[in-house]
Amino acid sequence: MLIDHLQGNYRFLRGIAPYSSGVAAMPGFEIIRAKMLRPLPLKMGLEKIVHFLNSIDRPSQAICAMELRIPAPLSFPGFMEFNQSYQAVLNRWGLLLDDMNPIARTNVAPAILQPAEPILYAFSYTVPAINQHTFPTFIIAGAGDLVDQSDLSPTAIIRPGEDTVDALKEKASTVMQVMQERLDGLLLKWEDVTSLNVYTSYSIRSFLVDTIYSPIGEAVRHGVNWYFCNPPIQGLAFEMDARGVRQELCIDIQN
């Protein structure tokens, strides 16, 4: 069920406590994605984002998605501790909605050029739409190779410890199904997607066409962005997210 975030001017699919499953702009608004030219530590980065939004007359609640990078995959208990700290940061800025976290998130660990601490790589926010007839804009949160995205335990990992082509294909297929379910929940289709992103340190070539390209129809024209990263939890091997946006920026807000 889509839940309205009136202050943020977007709707979201409820996920688990640390993040929502996806967000879509309300009518009359659109989502813009901004990539950080020089990523910042998470707490500092969020403060800079709020100041940036204030400079364009947008409230902090306009933040609807965040993309994080962490030094290395965490244990399941470590991931839960990280999420508690992350939620506390959001709460300090008034970004939670009652007992829910409306903000979508992707959180991965680069396999090379690892950051020394958790950093903010990119974020998305809502603005009034200039063209009222523009296409829908949205962000689908990252999902890893778990049987159930709400079950953050080792028993939920799909084919744990296996890295054969067949195992990776099954992992990717399951994550693709999550992407489909979240698209459905946002009342959208693959043709609305402008960017489909894969996060894994394994080669995707053997199953790219059959498992990823085949289901997405015309969205194939945009290709797939492969980030040489690992999911945020030890034992996971494959993660994806997706978005549909009209505008993407690269900004430098260190100063």
C-alpha positions in Angstrom: 0.0 0.0 0.0 1.3 3.5 -0.9 1.5 5.9 2.0 1.4 9.6 1.4 4.2 11.8 2.9 2.5 15.2 2.5 5.5 17.2 3.8 7.9 15.5 1.5 5.5 15.5 -1.5 6.0 11.8 -2.2 4.4 8.5 -1.6 6.3 5.4 -0.3 6.0 1.7 0.1 6.5 0.7 3.7 9.5 -1.5 4.1 11.3 -2.3 7.3 12.4 0.0 10.1 15.7 1.3 8.5 14.2 2.1 5.0 11.1 2.1 2.8 10.9 -0.2 -0.2 10.4 2.6 -2.7 9.2 6.1 -3.3 7.3 8.0 -6.0 6.7 11.7 -6.4 3.2 13.0 -5.8 1.3 14.6 -8.7 2.7 18.1 -9.4 6.1 17.1 -8.1 9.1 15.2 -9.4 12.1 13.4 -7.9 15.7 14.6 -8.7 18.7 12.4 -8.0 21.9 14.1 -7.0 25.3 12.3 -7.0 28.0 13.7 -4.7 31.1 14.7 -6.7 33.1 14.2 -3.4 31.1 11.9 -1.1 30.9 13.0 2.5 30.7 11.1 5.9 27.1 10.2 6.5 26.3 12.7 9.4 28.1 15.6 7.7 26.6 14.7 4.4 23.1 14.8 5.7 23.7 18.2 7.3 25.0 19.5 3.9 22.0 18.1 2.1 19.6 19.9 4.5 21.5 23.2 3.9 21.4 22.5 0.1 17.6 22.0 0.2 17.1 25.1 2.2 19.0 27.0 -0.4 16.5 25.9 -3.1 13.5 26.5 -0.8 12.8 22.8 -0.1 12.2 21.3 3.3 14.4 18.6 4.7 11.4 16.2 4.4 11.9 16.4 0.6 14.7 13.9 1.0 13.2 10.7 -0.3 16.2 8.4 -1.0 19.8 7.9 0.0 22.6 5.9 -1.4 25.4 4.9 1.1 28.8 3.3 0.8 30.3 1.5 3.8 33.9 0.2 4.3 33.0 -3.5 4.3 30.0 -5.9 4.5 28.7 -6.2 8.1 27.6 -9.1 10.2 23.8 -9.4 10.7 24.1 -7.9 14.2 26.5 -5.3 12.9 24.0 -4.4 10.2 21.3 -4.0 12.8 23.5 -1.7 14.9 24.3 0.4 11.8 20.6 0.7 11.0 19.9 1.9 14.6 22.6 4.6 14.3 21.3 5.6 10.8 17.7 5.9 12.0 18.9 8.0 14.9 20.6 10.4 12.5 17.4 10.7 10.4 15.3 11.2 13.5 17.5 14.1 14.6 16.6 15.9 11.4 12.9 15.1 11.6 12.9 12.8 8.6 10.9 9.9 10.1 7.1 9.8 9.7 5.4 8.7 12.9 6.8 5.1 13.5 7.8 4.7 9.8 10.9 5.5 7.8 9.7 6.8 4.4 13.1 7.2 2.9 14.3 4.5 0.4 17.9 3.4 0.7 20.7 1.5 -1.1 23.7 0.7 1.1 26.6 -1.2 -0.4 30.3 -1.9 0.2 32.7 -1.1 -2.6 35.0 -4.0 -3.5 37.7 -1.4 -4.4 38.5 2.1 -3.1 36.7 1.3 0.1 35.8 4.4 2.2 37.2 4.7 5.7 33.7 5.2 7.2 30.1 5.2 6.0 29.7 7.9 3.3 26.8 9.5 1.5 27.3 8.8 -2.2 24.0 10.2 -3.6 20.5 11.3 -2.5 17.2 12.1 -4.1 14.7 14.8 -3.3 11.4 16.2 -4.5 10.7 19.5 -6.2 7.7 21.0 -7.9 7.4 19.7 -11.5 7.9 22.2 -14.2 6.0 20.1 -16.7 2.8 18.8 -15.1 2.6 16.1 -17.8 6.1 14.6 -17.3 6.5 10.9 -16.8 6.5 9.4 -13.2 9.6 9.7 -11.1 10.5 7.2 -8.5 13.3 5.3 -6.6 13.2 1.6 -5.8 15.3 0.7 -2.7 18.1 -1.7 -2.9 17.3 -5.4 -2.3 19.7 -8.3 -1.7 19.7 -12.0 -2.2 17.4 -12.9 0.7 14.3 -15.1 0.5 12.5 -12.5 2.5 13.7 -8.9 2.6 12.3 -8.4 6.1 14.2 -11.5 7.4 17.6 -10.2 8.3 19.1 -13.5 9.3 21.6 -16.0 7.8 18.9 -18.5 7.2 17.2 -16.2 4.7 20.3 -16.1 2.4 19.6 -17.7 -1.0 22.1 -20.6 -1.5 24.5 -19.4 1.1 28.2 -19.8 0.3 27.6 -20.8 -3.3 29.0 -18.8 -6.2 28.4 -21.0 -9.2 26.7 -19.6 -12.2 23.5 -21.4 -11.3 23.5 -20.1 -7.7 24.2 -16.5 -8.9 21.4 -16.8 -11.4 19.0 -17.9 -8.7 20.0 -15.0 -6.5 19.6 -12.5 -9.3 16.3 -14.0 -10.3 14.9 -13.6 -6.8 16.1 -10.0 -6.5 14.6 -9.2 -9.9 11.3 -10.5 -8.6 11.6 -8.1 -5.7 12.2 -5.3 -8.2 9.0 -6.3 -10.0 7.0 -6.4 -6.8 8.1 -3.0 -5.8 7.4 -1.6 -9.3 3.9 -3.1 -9.0 3.5 -1.6 -5.5 4.3 1.9 -6.9 1.8 1.3 -9.8 4.6 1.5 -12.3 6.1 -0.7 -15.1 9.6 -1.6 -16.4 9.1 0.9 -19.2 9.1 3.7 -16.6 12.6 2.7 -15.4 15.5 4.9 -16.6 18.3 3.3 -14.6 18.6 -0.3 -13.4 21.6 -0.9 -11.1 23.4 -4.1 -10.1 25.8 -4.3 -7.1 28.0 -7.4 -7.0 31.7 -8.4 -7.2 30.8 -11.4 -9.3 30.5 -11.4 -13.1 26.9 -10.9 -14.3 27.6 -11.8 -18.0 26.4 -15.4 -17.8 22.9 -14.5 -16.7 22.6 -10.9 -17.8 20.4 -11.5 -20.8 18.1 -14.3 -19.5 17.6 -13.1 -16.0 17.9 -9.4 -16.1 17.3 -8.1 -19.6 14.5 -10.5 -20.7 11.9 -9.4 -18.1 12.4 -5.6 -18.5 11.2 -5.1 -22.1 11.9 -1.7 -23.5 13.9 -0.6 -20.5 16.8 -2.7 -22.0 17.6 0.4 -24.1 19.0 2.0 -21.0 21.3 -0.9 -20.2 22.4 -1.9 -16.7 24.8 -0.1 -14.5 27.1 -2.6 -12.8 28.8 -1.3 -9.6 31.7 -3.4 -8.4 30.4 -3.6 -4.9 29.1 -6.1 -2.3 25.8 -6.0 -0.5 26.0 -4.6 3.0 25.7 -7.9 4.8 28.3 -10.7 5.0 27.2 -13.7 3.0 25.1 -11.8 0.4 26.4 -11.7 -3.1 23.9 -9.7 -5.3 21.9 -6.5 -4.9 19.9 -4.3 -7.2 17.9 -1.1 -7.2 16.2 1.0 -9.9 14.9 4.4 -10.6 13.0 6.5 -13.0 13.9 10.2 -13.1 14.0 13.1 -15.5 16.9 14.9 -13.9 20.2 13.7 -12.4 22.8 16.1 -11.0 26.4 15.9 -9.9 27.0 18.3 -7.1 29.8 19.4 -4.8 28.5 20.5 -1.4 31.6 20.1 0.8 31.9 23.8 1.4 
